[in-house]
Protein backbone atom coordinates (compact mmCIF):
# COMPACT_ATOMS: atom_id res chain seq x y z
CA UNK A 1 0.00 0.00 0.00
CA UNK A 2 1.21 3.48 -0.86
CA UNK A 3 -0.26 6.66 0.65
CA UNK A 4 0.00 10.18 -0.76
CA UNK A 5 -1.45 13.49 0.33
CA UNK A 6 -1.64 16.12 -2.41
CA UNK A 7 -3.39 19.38 -3.10
CA UNK A 8 -6.17 18.68 -5.59
CA UNK A 9 -4.70 21.36 -7.89
CA UNK A 10 -1.41 19.40 -8.01
CA UNK A 11 -2.91 16.07 -9.08
CA UNK A 12 -1.44 14.80 -12.34
CA UNK A 13 -3.61 13.89 -15.32
CA UNK A 14 -3.01 10.20 -14.55
CA UNK A 15 -4.06 10.69 -10.90
CA UNK A 16 -7.19 12.56 -12.00
CA UNK A 17 -8.03 9.75 -14.43
CA UNK A 18 -7.52 7.14 -11.68
CA UNK A 19 -9.76 9.13 -9.33
CA UNK A 20 -12.44 9.47 -12.02
CA UNK A 21 -12.32 5.70 -12.63
CA UNK A 22 -12.57 4.97 -8.89
CA UNK A 23 -15.53 7.34 -8.56
CA UNK A 24 -17.32 5.65 -11.47
CA UNK A 25 -16.97 2.24 -9.80
CA UNK A 26 -18.00 3.38 -6.32
CA UNK A 27 -20.74 5.77 -7.45
CA UNK A 28 -22.31 4.42 -10.65
CA UNK A 29 -25.34 6.35 -12.00
CA UNK A 30 -27.90 4.17 -10.17
CA UNK A 31 -26.18 4.80 -6.82
CA UNK A 32 -25.98 8.54 -7.45
CA UNK A 33 -29.68 8.62 -8.46
CA UNK A 34 -30.66 7.00 -5.13
CA UNK A 35 -28.32 9.07 -2.93
CA UNK A 36 -30.08 11.22 -0.32
CA UNK A 37 -27.50 13.98 -0.93
CA UNK A 38 -27.91 14.10 -4.72
CA UNK A 39 -29.75 17.44 -4.62
CA UNK A 40 -27.20 19.20 -2.43
CA UNK A 41 -24.29 21.36 -3.48
CA UNK A 42 -21.12 19.92 -1.94
CA UNK A 43 -17.83 21.72 -1.35
CA UNK A 44 -14.97 20.18 -3.32
CA UNK A 45 -11.91 19.01 -1.40
CA UNK A 46 -8.72 21.05 -1.32
CA UNK A 47 -6.51 18.00 -0.75
CA UNK A 48 -6.67 14.32 -1.66
CA UNK A 49 -5.41 11.42 0.41
CA UNK A 50 -4.73 8.77 -2.23
CA UNK A 51 -4.33 5.10 -1.34
CA UNK A 52 -2.74 2.83 -3.95
CA UNK A 53 -2.67 -0.95 -3.73
CA UNK A 54 0.38 -3.15 -4.23
CA UNK A 55 -0.19 -3.17 -8.02
CA UNK A 56 -0.26 0.63 -8.18
CA UNK A 57 -4.05 0.91 -8.61
CA UNK A 58 -5.91 3.70 -6.80
CA UNK A 59 -8.20 1.84 -4.39
CA UNK A 60 -9.26 4.53 -1.93
CA UNK A 61 -9.61 8.31 -1.71
CA UNK A 62 -10.30 10.73 1.13
CA UNK A 63 -10.92 14.41 0.39
CA UNK A 64 -9.89 17.11 2.89
CA UNK A 65 -10.67 20.76 3.27
CA UNK A 66 -10.23 23.46 5.87
CA UNK A 67 -12.94 26.00 6.60
CA UNK A 68 -13.31 29.02 8.87
CA UNK A 69 -16.58 28.38 10.69
CA UNK A 70 -18.11 29.11 14.05
CA UNK A 71 -19.05 27.17 17.17
CA UNK A 72 -21.74 28.90 19.19
CA UNK A 73 -20.78 32.13 17.39
CA UNK A 74 -17.03 31.93 18.10
CA UNK A 75 -14.65 31.70 15.12
CA UNK A 76 -12.92 28.34 14.73
CA UNK A 77 -10.95 26.47 12.08
CA UNK A 78 -12.79 23.30 11.06
CA UNK A 79 -11.41 20.35 9.13
CA UNK A 80 -13.62 18.60 6.63
CA UNK A 81 -13.50 15.04 5.34
CA UNK A 82 -15.52 14.18 2.26
CA UNK A 83 -15.46 12.28 -1.00
CA UNK A 84 -14.44 9.12 0.85
CA UNK A 85 -14.49 6.15 -1.50
CA UNK A 86 -12.96 2.70 -1.68
CA UNK A 87 -13.11 0.27 -4.57
CA UNK A 88 -15.45 -2.61 -3.62
CA UNK A 89 -12.67 -5.16 -4.15
CA UNK A 90 -10.54 -3.26 -1.62
CA UNK A 91 -13.10 -3.04 1.16
CA UNK A 92 -12.08 -4.57 4.47
CA UNK A 93 -8.36 -4.38 3.71
CA UNK A 94 -7.55 -1.21 5.66
CA UNK A 95 -7.26 1.14 2.67
CA UNK A 96 -9.96 3.60 3.78
CA UNK A 97 -8.72 3.45 7.38
CA UNK A 98 -5.19 4.33 6.24
CA UNK A 99 -6.47 7.22 4.11
CA UNK A 100 -8.62 8.54 6.95
CA UNK A 101 -5.73 8.37 9.42
CA UNK A 102 -3.50 10.27 6.98
CA UNK A 103 -6.23 12.88 6.45
CA UNK A 104 -6.88 13.31 10.19
CA UNK A 105 -3.15 13.68 10.88
CA UNK A 106 -2.82 16.34 8.17
CA UNK A 107 -5.82 18.29 9.45
CA UNK A 108 -4.57 18.13 13.05
CA UNK A 109 -0.81 18.52 12.56
CA UNK A 110 -0.48 20.61 9.39
CA UNK A 111 -3.64 22.71 9.52
CA UNK A 112 -4.18 22.83 13.30
CA UNK A 113 -7.97 22.55 13.08
CA UNK A 114 -10.01 22.66 16.28
CA UNK A 115 -11.91 19.53 15.14
CA UNK A 116 -13.02 17.79 11.94
CA UNK A 117 -16.41 16.79 10.59
CA UNK A 118 -17.66 14.30 8.02
CA UNK A 119 -21.06 13.13 6.79
CA UNK A 120 -21.75 9.54 7.72
CA UNK A 121 -24.47 7.07 6.81
CA UNK A 122 -25.82 5.24 9.85
CA UNK A 123 -24.52 1.82 8.79
CA UNK A 124 -20.96 3.26 8.69
CA UNK A 125 -21.03 4.63 12.25
CA UNK A 126 -19.25 1.59 13.75
CA UNK A 127 -16.44 1.91 11.18
CA UNK A 128 -15.92 5.62 11.88
CA UNK A 129 -16.27 5.09 15.65
CA UNK A 130 -13.34 2.63 15.53
CA UNK A 131 -11.25 5.42 13.99
CA UNK A 132 -12.12 7.92 16.74
CA UNK A 133 -15.09 9.67 15.12
CA UNK A 134 -18.10 10.46 17.32
CA UNK A 135 -21.66 11.28 16.38
CA UNK A 136 -22.32 15.01 16.42
CA UNK A 137 -25.56 15.71 18.26
CA UNK A 138 -25.64 19.50 18.08
CA UNK A 139 -27.03 21.80 15.39
CA UNK A 140 -25.13 22.30 12.17
CA UNK A 141 -25.78 25.00 9.60
CA UNK A 142 -24.65 24.84 5.97
CA UNK A 143 -25.17 27.00 2.91
CA UNK A 144 -27.04 25.87 -0.18
CA UNK A 145 -27.66 28.05 -3.22
CA UNK A 146 -31.27 26.89 -3.68
CA UNK A 147 -32.20 27.21 -0.01
CA UNK A 148 -32.12 29.97 2.54
CA UNK A 149 -28.58 31.36 2.98
CA UNK A 150 -28.12 29.18 6.06
CA UNK A 151 -29.94 25.84 6.29
CA UNK A 152 -29.86 23.38 9.13
CA UNK A 153 -28.28 20.11 8.04
CA UNK A 154 -30.34 16.99 8.62
CA UNK A 155 -27.55 14.60 7.62
CA UNK A 156 -25.73 12.40 10.13
CA UNK A 157 -22.43 14.10 10.99
CA UNK A 158 -19.47 12.62 12.79
CA UNK A 159 -16.83 14.62 14.58
CA UNK A 160 -13.18 13.90 15.39
CA UNK A 161 -11.37 15.88 18.05
CA UNK A 162 -14.59 17.12 19.59
CA UNK A 163 -14.96 14.91 22.63
CA UNK A 164 -15.90 17.85 24.82
CA UNK A 165 -18.70 20.41 24.47
CA UNK A 166 -19.40 22.69 22.71
CA UNK A 167 -17.82 20.98 19.72
CA UNK A 168 -19.96 17.86 20.03
CA UNK A 169 -23.23 19.40 21.16
CA UNK A 170 -23.07 23.08 20.27
CA UNK A 171 -24.17 24.94 17.18
CA UNK A 172 -21.70 24.80 14.31
CA UNK A 173 -21.97 27.00 11.23
CA UNK A 174 -19.82 25.80 8.33
CA UNK A 175 -20.11 29.21 6.60
CA UNK A 176 -20.45 27.41 3.30
CA UNK A 177 -21.68 24.22 1.70
CA UNK A 178 -21.18 20.81 3.31
CA UNK A 179 -18.44 18.46 2.22
Buried (B, 14 or more C-beta within 10 A) or exposed (E): BEBBBEEBEEBEEEBEEBBEEBBEEBEEEEEEEEEEEEEBBBBEBBBBBBBBBEEEBBBBBBBBBBBEBBBBEEEBBBBBBBBBBBBEEBEEBBBBBBBBBBBBEBBBEEBEBBBBBBBBEEEBBEBBEEEBBBBBEBEBBBBBEEEEEEBEBEBBBBBBBBEEEBBBBBBBBBBBBBB
